[in-house]
Amino acid sequence: MMVIRRKVGQAIRIRDDIRIVIHEIRHGVVRFGIEAPDDVAVHRLEVYEQIQQENKAAIQGDALAWLKARG
């Protein structure tokens, strides 16, 4: 893991096509924007983990668990 400091308006580049820009830092909370190509999925960790659980349930053929997880 890399830990770096950035100020508002500064950016971080990942590969040639992903850019993270710091928009605001207030009361210890950082707001940032992510610029990425349409084919690159960007999710919050909890959303990504939910997607992975749903995919596992669907692959294992547990359709009922998959449907229950959706809602």
Backbone as a printed PyTorch tensor [residue, N CA C, xyz], in Angstrom:
tensor([[[  0.8430,  -1.1670,   0.0000],
         [  0.0000,   0.0000,   0.0000],
         [  0.8950,   1.2380,   0.0000]],

        [[  0.5030,   2.1970,  -0.7750],
         [  1.2190,   3.4680,  -0.8120],
         [  0.3650,   4.5150,  -0.0900]],

        [[  0.9720,   5.2580,   0.8150],
         [  0.2850,   6.3360,   1.5130],
         [  0.9580,   7.6370,   1.0880]],

        [[  0.1580,   8.5670,   0.5560],
         [  0.7160,   9.8310,   0.0910],
         [ -0.1520,  10.9910,   0.5760]],

        [[  0.4120,  12.1590,   0.5650],
         [ -0.3330,  13.3660,   0.9270],
         [ -0.6470,  14.1470,  -0.3420]],

        [[ -1.8250,  14.6990,  -0.3800],
         [ -2.2470,  15.5520,  -1.4850],
         [ -3.0350,  16.7070,  -0.9180]],

        [[ -3.0080,  17.8160,  -1.5880],
         [ -3.8000,  18.9860,  -1.2110],
         [ -4.9710,  19.1120,  -2.1770]],

        [[ -5.9500,  19.9320,  -1.7920],
         [ -7.1050,  20.1720,  -2.6570],
         [ -6.6090,  20.6540,  -4.0160]],

        [[ -7.1590,  20.0670,  -5.0600],
         [ -6.7860,  20.4140,  -6.4280],
         [ -5.6880,  19.5400,  -6.9960]],

        [[ -4.9650,  18.8500,  -6.1350],
         [ -3.9130,  17.9580,  -6.6210],
         [ -4.5180,  16.6180,  -7.0080]],

        [[ -3.7650,  15.8500,  -7.7860],
         [ -4.2910,  14.6020,  -8.3230],
         [ -3.3040,  13.4560,  -8.1440]],

        [[ -3.8290,  12.2760,  -8.3130],
         [ -3.0520,  11.0350,  -8.3230],
         [ -3.3670,  10.3430,  -9.6420]],

        [[ -2.3730,   9.8270, -10.3000],
         [ -2.5740,   9.1330, -11.5710],
         [ -2.3320,   7.6440, -11.3590]],

        [[ -3.2500,   6.8180, -11.8570],
         [ -3.0950,   5.3660, -11.8530],
         [ -3.1480,   4.9210, -13.3070]],

        [[ -2.1100,   4.2560, -13.7320],
         [ -1.9460,   3.8950, -15.1450],
         [ -2.0160,   5.1810, -15.9780]],

        [[ -2.3390,   5.0430, -17.2310],
         [ -2.4450,   6.2100, -18.1100],
         [ -3.8640,   6.7500, -18.1780]],

        [[ -4.8340,   6.0010, -17.6100],
         [ -6.2250,   6.3570, -17.8670],
         [ -7.0890,   6.5570, -16.6210]],

        [[ -6.5000,   6.5450, -15.4400],
         [ -7.2770,   6.7490, -14.2180],
         [ -6.6470,   7.9010, -13.4300]],

        [[ -7.4940,   8.8410, -13.0480],
         [ -7.0130,  10.0100, -12.3130],
         [ -7.9230,  10.2490, -11.1160]],

        [[ -7.3270,  10.4830,  -9.9650],
         [ -8.0680,  10.7740,  -8.7360],
         [ -7.7160,  12.1990,  -8.3290]],

        [[ -8.7360,  13.0410,  -8.2050],
         [ -8.5260,  14.4550,  -7.9000],
         [ -9.1290,  14.7620,  -6.5230]],

        [[ -8.3520,  15.4100,  -5.6620],
         [ -8.8340,  15.8030,  -4.3400],
         [ -9.6770,  17.0700,  -4.4990]],

        [[-10.9330,  17.0080,  -4.0580],
         [-11.8500,  18.1440,  -4.1930],
         [-12.0080,  18.9330,  -2.9030]],

        [[-12.0280,  18.2270,  -1.7700],
         [-12.2890,  18.9220,  -0.5170],
         [-11.7860,  18.0810,   0.6450]],

        [[-11.2650,  18.7610,   1.6490],
         [-10.8770,  18.1100,   2.9000],
         [-11.4930,  18.9420,   4.0170]],

        [[-12.3970,  18.3220,   4.7740],
         [-13.0930,  19.0570,   5.8340],
         [-13.3470,  18.1220,   7.0140]],

        [[-12.8990,  18.5160,   8.1760],
         [-13.1130,  17.7540,   9.4150],
         [-12.6410,  16.3100,   9.2820]],

        [[-11.5330,  16.1130,   8.6290],
         [-10.9630,  14.7770,   8.4830],
         [-11.5990,  13.9240,   7.3970]],

        [[-12.5170,  14.4890,   6.6430],
         [-13.1830,  13.7550,   5.5550],
         [-12.6570,  14.2810,   4.2260]],

        [[-12.2660,  13.3680,   3.3660],
         [-11.7220,  13.7350,   2.0590],
         [-12.7580,  13.4230,   0.9890]],

        [[-13.0360,  14.4110,   0.1580],
         [-13.9110,  14.1940,  -1.0140],
         [-13.0280,  14.2170,  -2.2400]],

        [[-13.1620,  13.1950,  -3.0650],
         [-12.3390,  13.1240,  -4.2630],
         [-13.1650,  12.6230,  -5.4310]],

        [[-12.7050,  12.9570,  -6.6200],
         [-13.3520,  12.5040,  -7.8420],
         [-12.4520,  11.5020,  -8.5390]],

        [[-13.0740,  10.5550,  -9.2140],
         [-12.3320,   9.5310,  -9.9470],
         [-12.7000,   9.6360, -11.4170]],

        [[-11.7100,   9.8610, -12.2460],
         [-11.9030,   9.8890, -13.6960],
         [-11.3320,   8.5960, -14.2430]],

        [[-12.1920,   7.7810, -14.8650],
         [-11.7650,   6.4930, -15.4030],
         [-12.5650,   6.1880, -16.6640]],

        [[-12.0050,   5.3700, -17.5510],
         [-12.7490,   4.9870, -18.7530],
         [-14.0390,   4.2500, -18.3870]],

        [[-14.9970,   4.2600, -19.2900],
         [-16.2830,   3.6090, -19.0430],
         [-16.1450,   2.1150, -18.7660]],

        [[-15.1080,   1.4860, -19.3030],
         [-14.9560,   0.0400, -19.1200],
         [-14.2640,  -0.3220, -17.8050]],

        [[-13.9210,   0.6680, -16.9830],
         [-13.3000,   0.4210, -15.6850],
         [-14.3660,   0.6230, -14.6080]],

        [[-14.7010,  -0.4450, -13.8970],
         [-15.6950,  -0.3630, -12.8350],
         [-15.0740,   0.2910, -11.6050]],

        [[-15.7830,   1.2620, -11.0410],
         [-15.3380,   1.9410,  -9.8220],
         [-16.4770,   1.8430,  -8.8140]],

        [[-16.2190,   1.1670,  -7.6900],
         [-17.2400,   0.9690,  -6.6640],
         [-16.6550,   1.2560,  -5.2890]],

        [[-17.5020,   1.6830,  -4.3600],
         [-17.1010,   1.6990,  -2.9530],
         [-16.9040,   0.2450,  -2.5360]],

        [[-16.0480,  -0.0040,  -1.5510],
         [-15.7150,  -1.3690,  -1.1540],
         [-16.9470,  -2.1750,  -0.7720]],

        [[-17.8710,  -1.5860,   0.0000],
         [-19.0450,  -2.3490,   0.4360],
         [-19.9270,  -2.7330,  -0.7480]],

        [[-20.0060,  -1.9040,  -1.7650],
         [-20.7810,  -2.2260,  -2.9640],
         [-20.0860,  -3.3350,  -3.7470]],

        [[-18.7740,  -3.2340,  -3.8840],
         [-18.0020,  -4.2590,  -4.5890],
         [-18.1720,  -5.6300,  -3.9140]],

        [[-18.0880,  -5.6520,  -2.5850],
         [-18.2360,  -6.9160,  -1.8640],
         [-19.6310,  -7.5040,  -2.0500]],

        [[-20.6580,  -6.6700,  -2.0810],
         [-22.0220,  -7.1500,  -2.3120],
         [-22.1520,  -7.7500,  -3.7110]],

        [[-21.5680,  -7.0990,  -4.6960],
         [-21.5890,  -7.6140,  -6.0680],
         [-20.9080,  -8.9870,  -6.1190]],

        [[-19.7650,  -9.1060,  -5.4400],
         [-19.0410, -10.3800,  -5.4330],
         [-19.8720, -11.4890,  -4.7830]],

        [[-20.5560, -11.1860,  -3.6830],
         [-21.4020, -12.1850,  -3.0220],
         [-22.5440, -12.6200,  -3.9340]],

        [[-23.1570, -11.6660,  -4.6080],
         [-24.2480, -12.0040,  -5.5210],
         [-23.7430, -12.8460,  -6.6830]],

        [[-22.5760, -12.5210,  -7.2040],
         [-22.0060, -13.3050,  -8.3040],
         [-21.6940, -14.7230,  -7.8590]],

        [[-21.1410, -14.8940,  -6.6520],
         [-20.8380, -16.2390,  -6.1440],
         [-22.1020, -17.0620,  -5.9970]],

        [[-23.1420, -16.4550,  -5.4390],
         [-24.4050, -17.1700,  -5.2600],
         [-24.9870, -17.5820,  -6.6100]],

        [[-24.9090, -16.7030,  -7.5980],
         [-25.4480, -17.0120,  -8.9250],
         [-24.6500, -18.1270,  -9.5870]],

        [[-23.3300, -18.0950,  -9.4380],
         [-22.4810, -19.1340, -10.0470],
         [-22.7170, -20.4880,  -9.3970]],

        [[-22.9340, -20.4970,  -8.0770],
         [-23.1390, -21.7520,  -7.3570],
         [-24.5330, -22.3200,  -7.5890]],

        [[-25.3420, -21.6100,  -8.3270],
         [-26.6780, -22.0940,  -8.6370],
         [-27.6630, -21.8890,  -7.5020]],

        [[-27.2980, -21.1070,  -6.5110],
         [-28.1820, -20.8390,  -5.3890],
         [-29.0230, -19.6070,  -5.7190]],

        [[-29.9370, -19.7880,  -6.6390],
         [-30.7260, -18.6680,  -7.1500],
         [-31.5700, -18.0270,  -6.0590]],

        [[-32.1020, -18.8320,  -5.1340],
         [-32.9350, -18.2800,  -4.0710],
         [-32.1230, -17.3350,  -3.1870]],

        [[-30.9040, -17.7360,  -2.7980],
         [-30.0420, -16.8670,  -1.9900],
         [-29.6830, -15.6080,  -2.7610]],

        [[-29.4570, -15.7480,  -4.0450],
         [-29.1250, -14.5960,  -4.8780],
         [-30.2780, -13.6110,  -4.9160]],

        [[-31.5010, -14.1290,  -5.0810],
         [-32.6850, -13.2530,  -5.1150],
         [-32.9120, -12.5860,  -3.7690]],

        [[-32.7070, -13.3270,  -2.6700],
         [-32.8860, -12.7490,  -1.3350],
         [-31.8610, -11.6420,  -1.0860]],

        [[-30.6530, -11.8300,  -1.5660],
         [-29.6020, -10.8240,  -1.3770],
         [-29.9420,  -9.5440,  -2.1150]],

        [[-30.6960,  -9.6440,  -3.1650],
         [-31.0490,  -8.4610,  -3.9570],
         [-32.1560,  -7.6560,  -3.3040]],

        [[-32.8100,  -8.2330,  -2.3600],
         [-33.7150,  -7.3620,  -1.7670],
         [-34.9480,  -7.5640,  -1.1520]]])
